[in-house]
Amino acid sequence: MHKALGPTDIHPGLVKRSFVSELLRRLSFRWIDKILILGAVCLTVFGLLMIYSATFTGENSTIYFKKQLLFSIVSLFVMVFMASFDYRRLMPYSKHIYAAVIFLLCAVFLFPAKGGAKRWIPLIIFDLQPSELAKLATIILLATFIADRRMVIDSWKEYLVAFGIGAFPAFLIFLEPDFGMSMMVMLISLVMLLIGGAKIRHVAASVLGLIAAFALAVQFNVLKAYQLNRLLVFIKPGIDPLGSGYNIAQSKIAIGSGQLFGRGLFRGTQTNLRFIPSHHTDFIFSVVGEELGFIGGAFLLMLFIILMWRAYKIASTAKEPFGTMVATGIISMFLIQIVVNIGMTMGIMPTTGITLPFLSYGGSSLLVNYCAIGLLVNIGTHRFTQH
Protein backbone atom coordinates (compact mmCIF):
# COMPACT_ATOMS: atom_id res chain seq x y z
CA MET A 1 0.00 0.00 0.00
CA HIS A 2 1.13 3.51 -0.76
CA LYS A 3 1.36 5.99 2.02
CA ALA A 4 -1.13 8.85 1.68
CA LEU A 5 0.47 12.20 1.09
CA GLY A 6 -0.06 14.88 3.70
CA PRO A 7 0.14 18.66 3.20
CA THR A 8 3.78 18.69 4.27
CA ASP A 9 4.70 15.93 1.84
CA ILE A 10 3.75 17.92 -1.29
CA HIS A 11 6.77 19.16 -3.16
CA PRO A 12 6.84 23.00 -3.53
CA GLY A 13 7.57 22.65 -7.23
CA LEU A 14 4.39 20.63 -7.64
CA VAL A 15 2.34 23.35 -5.90
CA LYS A 16 3.91 25.98 -8.15
CA ARG A 17 3.20 23.98 -11.29
CA SER A 18 -0.34 23.35 -10.10
CA PHE A 19 -0.92 27.09 -9.58
CA VAL A 20 0.53 27.91 -12.99
CA SER A 21 -1.57 25.19 -14.62
CA GLU A 22 -4.72 26.56 -12.97
CA LEU A 23 -3.87 30.09 -14.07
CA LEU A 24 -3.28 28.96 -17.65
CA ARG A 25 -6.52 26.99 -17.56
CA ARG A 26 -8.48 30.04 -16.47
CA LEU A 27 -6.91 32.10 -19.21
CA SER A 28 -7.37 29.33 -21.75
CA PHE A 29 -8.38 30.75 -25.09
CA ARG A 30 -11.21 28.26 -25.10
CA TRP A 31 -13.03 29.85 -22.16
CA ILE A 32 -12.36 33.53 -22.83
CA ASP A 33 -15.20 35.60 -24.28
CA LYS A 34 -13.38 36.49 -27.48
CA ILE A 35 -16.28 38.53 -28.86
CA LEU A 36 -16.27 40.79 -25.78
CA ILE A 37 -12.54 41.45 -26.04
CA LEU A 38 -12.69 41.91 -29.82
CA GLY A 39 -15.53 44.41 -29.39
CA ALA A 40 -13.54 46.45 -26.86
CA VAL A 41 -10.40 46.39 -29.04
CA CYS A 42 -12.38 47.41 -32.16
CA LEU A 43 -13.90 50.32 -30.24
CA THR A 44 -10.44 51.38 -29.06
CA VAL A 45 -9.01 51.27 -32.59
CA PHE A 46 -12.06 53.22 -33.79
CA GLY A 47 -11.39 55.77 -31.05
CA LEU A 48 -7.71 56.09 -31.96
CA LEU A 49 -8.66 56.77 -35.57
CA MET A 50 -11.20 59.42 -34.55
CA ILE A 51 -8.79 61.09 -32.11
CA TYR A 52 -6.12 61.27 -34.82
CA SER A 53 -8.64 62.65 -37.31
CA ALA A 54 -9.83 65.25 -34.80
CA THR A 55 -6.35 66.47 -33.82
CA PHE A 56 -4.02 65.88 -36.77
CA THR A 57 -3.79 69.58 -37.68
CA GLY A 58 -1.66 72.17 -35.87
CA GLU A 59 1.43 71.93 -33.68
CA ASN A 60 2.10 68.65 -31.86
CA SER A 61 -0.70 67.24 -33.96
CA THR A 62 -0.11 63.62 -33.00
CA ILE A 63 0.43 64.09 -29.27
CA TYR A 64 -3.10 63.02 -28.29
CA PHE A 65 -2.99 60.04 -30.63
CA LYS A 66 0.38 58.87 -29.29
CA LYS A 67 -0.70 59.24 -25.66
CA GLN A 68 -3.97 57.41 -26.28
CA LEU A 69 -2.07 54.63 -28.07
CA LEU A 70 0.19 54.30 -25.01
CA PHE A 71 -2.85 54.29 -22.72
CA SER A 72 -4.38 51.57 -24.90
CA ILE A 73 -1.33 49.31 -24.66
CA VAL A 74 -1.12 49.73 -20.89
CA SER A 75 -4.87 49.15 -20.60
CA LEU A 76 -4.60 45.81 -22.41
CA PHE A 77 -2.08 44.62 -19.82
CA VAL A 78 -4.41 45.86 -17.07
CA MET A 79 -7.26 43.88 -18.64
CA VAL A 80 -5.16 40.70 -18.67
CA PHE A 81 -4.26 41.22 -15.01
CA MET A 82 -7.89 41.78 -13.99
CA ALA A 83 -8.86 38.58 -15.80
CA SER A 84 -6.07 36.44 -14.36
CA PHE A 85 -7.17 35.88 -10.74
CA ASP A 86 -10.31 34.67 -9.03
CA TYR A 87 -12.48 37.80 -9.04
CA ARG A 88 -14.11 36.71 -5.77
CA ARG A 89 -10.84 37.57 -4.03
CA LEU A 90 -11.85 41.21 -4.44
CA MET A 91 -14.64 40.83 -1.90
CA PRO A 92 -12.48 40.94 1.27
CA TYR A 93 -10.59 43.95 -0.14
CA SER A 94 -13.60 45.85 -1.49
CA LYS A 95 -13.64 48.23 1.51
CA HIS A 96 -9.93 48.92 1.13
CA ILE A 97 -10.31 49.68 -2.58
CA TYR A 98 -13.25 51.97 -1.82
CA ALA A 99 -11.36 53.75 0.99
CA ALA A 100 -8.34 54.31 -1.27
CA VAL A 101 -10.52 55.91 -3.94
CA ILE A 102 -12.26 58.10 -1.35
CA PHE A 103 -8.81 59.25 -0.24
CA LEU A 104 -7.95 60.16 -3.84
CA LEU A 105 -11.26 62.00 -4.25
CA CYS A 106 -10.34 64.11 -1.21
CA ALA A 107 -6.76 64.56 -2.44
CA VAL A 108 -7.86 66.32 -5.66
CA PHE A 109 -8.73 69.41 -3.62
CA LEU A 110 -5.05 69.82 -2.74
CA PHE A 111 -4.06 70.45 -6.36
CA PRO A 112 -4.65 73.50 -8.59
CA ALA A 113 -7.91 73.66 -10.51
CA LYS A 114 -8.03 73.09 -14.27
CA GLY A 115 -10.84 74.66 -16.22
CA GLY A 116 -12.49 75.81 -13.00
CA ALA A 117 -12.64 72.32 -11.47
CA LYS A 118 -10.47 70.17 -9.22
CA ARG A 119 -10.84 66.74 -10.77
CA TRP A 120 -7.30 65.57 -11.46
CA ILE A 121 -4.15 64.52 -9.63
CA PRO A 122 -1.10 65.34 -11.79
CA LEU A 123 1.24 62.40 -12.34
CA ILE A 124 4.38 62.05 -14.45
CA ILE A 125 2.82 60.97 -17.75
CA PHE A 126 -0.87 61.80 -17.28
CA ASP A 127 -3.38 63.35 -14.92
CA LEU A 128 -5.27 60.80 -12.82
CA GLN A 129 -9.01 61.38 -12.53
CA PRO A 130 -10.18 59.65 -9.33
CA SER A 131 -13.86 60.06 -10.23
CA GLU A 132 -13.33 57.47 -12.98
CA LEU A 133 -11.94 55.05 -10.41
CA ALA A 134 -14.86 55.82 -8.11
CA LYS A 135 -17.29 54.18 -10.54
CA LEU A 136 -15.54 50.82 -10.34
CA ALA A 137 -14.78 51.04 -6.61
CA THR A 138 -18.45 51.74 -5.90
CA ILE A 139 -19.52 48.82 -8.09
CA ILE A 140 -17.20 46.39 -6.31
CA LEU A 141 -18.16 47.43 -2.76
CA LEU A 142 -21.87 47.60 -3.54
CA ALA A 143 -21.71 44.18 -5.24
CA THR A 144 -20.01 42.78 -2.11
CA PHE A 145 -22.68 44.32 0.14
CA ILE A 146 -25.52 42.90 -1.96
CA ALA A 147 -23.89 39.48 -2.37
CA ASP A 148 -23.34 39.16 1.39
CA ARG A 149 -27.12 39.51 1.78
CA ARG A 150 -27.93 37.07 -1.02
CA MET A 151 -29.51 39.83 -3.11
CA VAL A 152 -32.18 40.61 -0.49
CA ILE A 153 -32.29 44.11 1.02
CA ASP A 154 -35.43 44.31 3.13
CA SER A 155 -34.93 46.94 5.81
CA TRP A 156 -34.53 50.69 5.49
CA LYS A 157 -31.33 50.46 7.54
CA GLU A 158 -29.65 48.10 5.08
CA TYR A 159 -30.91 50.09 2.13
CA LEU A 160 -29.60 53.38 3.49
CA VAL A 161 -26.17 51.83 4.11
CA ALA A 162 -26.11 50.54 0.52
CA PHE A 163 -27.35 53.88 -0.81
CA GLY A 164 -24.62 55.65 1.14
CA ILE A 165 -21.95 53.58 -0.58
CA GLY A 166 -22.81 55.37 -3.82
CA ALA A 167 -23.87 58.69 -2.32
CA PHE A 168 -20.61 59.45 -0.50
CA PRO A 169 -18.26 59.41 -3.53
CA ALA A 170 -21.00 61.07 -5.59
CA PHE A 171 -21.09 63.95 -3.10
CA LEU A 172 -17.30 64.38 -3.21
CA ILE A 173 -17.40 64.37 -7.03
CA PHE A 174 -20.19 66.95 -6.95
CA LEU A 175 -17.92 69.26 -4.92
CA GLU A 176 -15.13 69.17 -7.54
CA PRO A 177 -17.52 70.20 -9.26
CA ASP A 178 -18.58 67.45 -11.68
CA PHE A 179 -22.35 67.19 -11.66
CA GLY A 180 -22.54 64.75 -14.57
CA MET A 181 -20.15 62.20 -13.08
CA SER A 182 -21.78 62.60 -9.67
CA MET A 183 -25.19 61.73 -11.10
CA MET A 184 -23.67 58.84 -13.02
CA VAL A 185 -22.30 57.22 -9.85
CA MET A 186 -25.72 57.57 -8.25
CA LEU A 187 -27.51 56.08 -11.27
CA ILE A 188 -25.15 53.08 -11.31
CA SER A 189 -25.83 52.57 -7.59
CA LEU A 190 -29.60 52.79 -8.00
CA VAL A 191 -29.61 50.30 -10.88
CA MET A 192 -27.52 47.85 -8.85
CA LEU A 193 -29.78 48.24 -5.83
CA LEU A 194 -32.90 47.68 -7.92
CA ILE A 195 -31.46 44.53 -9.52
CA GLY A 196 -29.88 43.48 -6.23
CA GLY A 197 -33.10 43.03 -4.29
CA ALA A 198 -33.96 46.47 -2.91
CA LYS A 199 -37.62 47.35 -2.54
CA ILE A 200 -39.07 49.53 -5.30
CA ARG A 201 -40.45 51.91 -2.69
CA HIS A 202 -36.94 52.41 -1.29
CA VAL A 203 -35.48 53.20 -4.70
CA ALA A 204 -38.43 55.45 -5.56
CA ALA A 205 -37.96 57.39 -2.32
CA SER A 206 -34.27 57.82 -3.16
CA VAL A 207 -35.07 59.19 -6.61
CA LEU A 208 -37.56 61.66 -5.14
CA GLY A 209 -34.97 62.66 -2.55
CA LEU A 210 -32.36 63.29 -5.27
CA ILE A 211 -34.85 65.39 -7.23
CA ALA A 212 -35.63 67.41 -4.10
CA ALA A 213 -31.91 67.86 -3.39
CA PHE A 214 -31.37 69.09 -6.94
CA ALA A 215 -34.25 71.56 -6.60
CA LEU A 216 -32.75 72.90 -3.37
CA ALA A 217 -29.33 73.17 -5.03
CA VAL A 218 -30.86 75.31 -7.77
CA GLN A 219 -32.88 77.36 -5.29
CA PHE A 220 -29.89 78.20 -3.10
CA ASN A 221 -27.40 78.68 -5.97
CA VAL A 222 -25.32 75.66 -5.04
CA LEU A 223 -24.82 74.78 -8.70
CA LYS A 224 -22.19 76.71 -10.62
CA ALA A 225 -23.45 79.24 -13.14
CA TYR A 226 -22.21 77.23 -16.13
CA GLN A 227 -23.92 74.08 -14.84
CA LEU A 228 -27.22 75.87 -14.50
CA ASN A 229 -26.81 77.48 -17.94
CA ARG A 230 -26.26 74.06 -19.51
CA LEU A 231 -29.54 72.86 -18.07
CA LEU A 232 -31.35 75.98 -19.27
CA VAL A 233 -29.92 75.51 -22.77
CA PHE A 234 -31.14 71.92 -22.76
CA ILE A 235 -34.65 73.03 -21.79
CA LYS A 236 -34.68 75.95 -24.23
CA PRO A 237 -32.27 75.28 -27.13
CA GLY A 238 -31.00 78.41 -28.84
CA ILE A 239 -31.26 80.57 -25.70
CA ASP A 240 -27.49 81.20 -25.67
CA PRO A 241 -26.02 80.09 -29.05
CA LEU A 242 -22.68 81.86 -28.54
CA GLY A 243 -22.26 80.88 -24.89
CA SER A 244 -23.52 77.80 -23.07
CA GLY A 245 -25.34 76.56 -26.16
CA TYR A 246 -22.34 76.89 -28.49
CA ASN A 247 -21.00 73.36 -28.06
CA ILE A 248 -24.35 71.73 -28.70
CA ALA A 249 -25.15 73.96 -31.69
CA GLN A 250 -21.81 73.19 -33.37
CA SER A 251 -22.11 69.50 -32.57
CA LYS A 252 -25.56 69.28 -34.15
CA ILE A 253 -24.29 71.11 -37.24
CA ALA A 254 -21.38 68.66 -37.52
CA ILE A 255 -23.53 65.55 -37.15
CA GLY A 256 -26.18 66.90 -39.51
CA SER A 257 -23.64 67.81 -42.19
CA GLY A 258 -22.33 64.24 -42.22
CA GLN A 259 -25.62 62.99 -43.72
CA LEU A 260 -25.50 59.33 -44.84
CA PHE A 261 -21.83 58.64 -45.62
CA GLY A 262 -20.08 61.61 -44.01
CA ARG A 263 -17.57 64.09 -45.35
CA GLY A 264 -14.77 61.53 -45.14
CA LEU A 265 -11.94 60.96 -42.69
CA PHE A 266 -9.80 64.06 -42.03
CA ARG A 267 -12.28 66.20 -44.00
CA GLY A 268 -14.61 67.42 -41.28
CA THR A 269 -14.78 71.20 -41.45
CA GLN A 270 -16.42 71.62 -38.05
CA THR A 271 -13.78 69.34 -36.57
CA ASN A 272 -10.61 70.48 -38.32
CA LEU A 273 -11.44 74.17 -38.03
CA ARG A 274 -11.97 73.68 -34.28
CA PHE A 275 -15.58 74.85 -34.20
CA ILE A 276 -16.36 72.00 -31.82
CA PRO A 277 -14.66 72.38 -28.41
CA SER A 278 -13.53 69.13 -26.71
CA HIS A 279 -13.89 67.36 -30.05
CA HIS A 280 -11.40 64.63 -29.05
CA THR A 281 -12.91 64.06 -25.58
CA ASP A 282 -16.56 64.70 -24.69
CA PHE A 283 -17.71 65.45 -28.25
CA ILE A 284 -15.87 62.66 -30.10
CA PHE A 285 -19.18 61.34 -31.47
CA SER A 286 -19.60 64.63 -33.33
CA VAL A 287 -16.42 63.79 -35.25
CA VAL A 288 -17.84 60.36 -36.08
CA GLY A 289 -21.12 61.88 -37.29
CA GLU A 290 -19.49 64.53 -39.44
CA GLU A 291 -16.75 62.45 -41.04
CA LEU A 292 -18.41 59.02 -41.28
CA GLY A 293 -22.07 60.01 -41.37
CA PHE A 294 -25.05 57.89 -40.40
CA ILE A 295 -23.32 54.71 -41.59
CA GLY A 296 -20.29 55.34 -39.36
CA GLY A 297 -22.47 56.20 -36.38
CA ALA A 298 -24.59 53.07 -36.92
CA PHE A 299 -21.45 50.91 -37.12
CA LEU A 300 -20.21 52.40 -33.85
CA LEU A 301 -23.55 51.71 -32.16
CA MET A 302 -23.42 48.13 -33.45
CA LEU A 303 -20.04 47.66 -31.73
CA PHE A 304 -21.51 49.00 -28.49
CA ILE A 305 -24.53 46.69 -28.82
CA ILE A 306 -22.22 43.68 -29.27
CA LEU A 307 -20.27 44.73 -26.18
CA MET A 308 -23.44 45.11 -24.10
CA TRP A 309 -24.84 41.81 -25.37
CA ARG A 310 -21.77 39.89 -24.25
CA ALA A 311 -21.72 41.70 -20.91
CA TYR A 312 -25.40 40.84 -20.37
CA LYS A 313 -24.69 37.21 -21.24
CA ILE A 314 -21.97 37.10 -18.58
CA ALA A 315 -24.17 38.80 -15.96
CA SER A 316 -27.10 36.46 -16.58
CA THR A 317 -25.01 33.28 -16.38
CA ALA A 318 -22.66 34.17 -13.50
CA LYS A 319 -22.47 31.42 -10.88
CA GLU A 320 -22.99 33.54 -7.80
CA PRO A 321 -24.43 36.94 -6.70
CA PHE A 322 -21.13 38.84 -6.52
CA GLY A 323 -20.31 38.10 -10.16
CA THR A 324 -23.86 38.96 -11.22
CA MET A 325 -23.80 42.29 -9.41
CA VAL A 326 -20.32 43.33 -10.60
CA ALA A 327 -21.35 42.57 -14.20
CA THR A 328 -24.64 44.43 -13.67
CA GLY A 329 -22.80 47.50 -12.38
CA ILE A 330 -20.41 47.45 -15.34
CA ILE A 331 -23.29 47.12 -17.81
CA SER A 332 -25.07 50.10 -16.23
CA MET A 333 -21.81 52.10 -16.23
CA PHE A 334 -21.23 51.56 -19.96
CA LEU A 335 -24.89 52.00 -20.91
CA ILE A 336 -25.33 55.28 -19.02
CA GLN A 337 -22.15 56.71 -20.54
CA ILE A 338 -23.13 55.71 -24.07
CA VAL A 339 -26.68 57.08 -23.85
CA VAL A 340 -25.74 60.32 -22.09
CA ASN A 341 -22.69 61.11 -24.24
CA ILE A 342 -24.29 60.41 -27.63
CA GLY A 343 -27.53 62.05 -26.53
CA MET A 344 -25.57 65.11 -25.42
CA THR A 345 -23.88 65.53 -28.82
CA MET A 346 -27.28 65.32 -30.53
CA GLY A 347 -28.91 67.81 -28.17
CA ILE A 348 -31.34 65.35 -26.55
CA MET A 349 -29.44 65.17 -23.25
CA PRO A 350 -27.90 67.95 -21.12
CA THR A 351 -24.24 68.79 -21.66
CA THR A 352 -22.01 66.92 -19.21
CA GLY A 353 -18.38 65.91 -18.95
CA ILE A 354 -19.17 62.20 -19.36
CA THR A 355 -16.91 60.50 -21.91
CA LEU A 356 -17.80 57.97 -24.59
CA PRO A 357 -16.33 54.59 -23.52
CA PHE A 358 -13.20 53.50 -25.41
CA LEU A 359 -13.43 56.43 -27.86
CA SER A 360 -12.92 59.64 -25.89
CA TYR A 361 -9.35 60.68 -25.17
CA GLY A 362 -8.29 60.09 -21.57
CA GLY A 363 -6.01 57.68 -19.72
CA SER A 364 -8.09 57.29 -16.56
CA SER A 365 -11.26 56.57 -18.50
CA LEU A 366 -9.61 53.99 -20.77
CA LEU A 367 -7.87 52.21 -17.88
CA VAL A 368 -11.14 51.91 -15.96
CA ASN A 369 -12.96 50.67 -19.07
CA TYR A 370 -10.41 47.90 -19.58
CA CYS A 371 -10.44 47.05 -15.87
CA ALA A 372 -14.18 46.53 -16.32
CA ILE A 373 -13.67 44.36 -19.42
CA GLY A 374 -11.07 42.31 -17.53
CA LEU A 375 -13.54 41.71 -14.70
CA LEU A 376 -16.24 40.67 -17.17
CA VAL A 377 -13.83 38.22 -18.82
CA ASN A 378 -12.90 36.95 -15.35
CA ILE A 379 -16.53 36.39 -14.37
CA GLY A 380 -17.26 34.78 -17.73
CA THR A 381 -14.40 32.26 -17.55
CA HIS A 382 -15.42 31.15 -14.07
CA ARG A 383 -18.70 29.89 -15.47
CA PHE A 384 -16.69 26.96 -16.85
CA THR A 385 -14.33 26.30 -13.93
CA GLN A 386 -14.80 24.50 -10.66
CA HIS A 387 -15.43 26.58 -7.52
Summary of the structure (lengths in Angstrom):
residues: 387
radius of gyration: 22.5
end to end distance: 31.6
largest distance: 90.2
contacts: 1280
relative contact order: 0.15
helix: 70%
strand: 2%
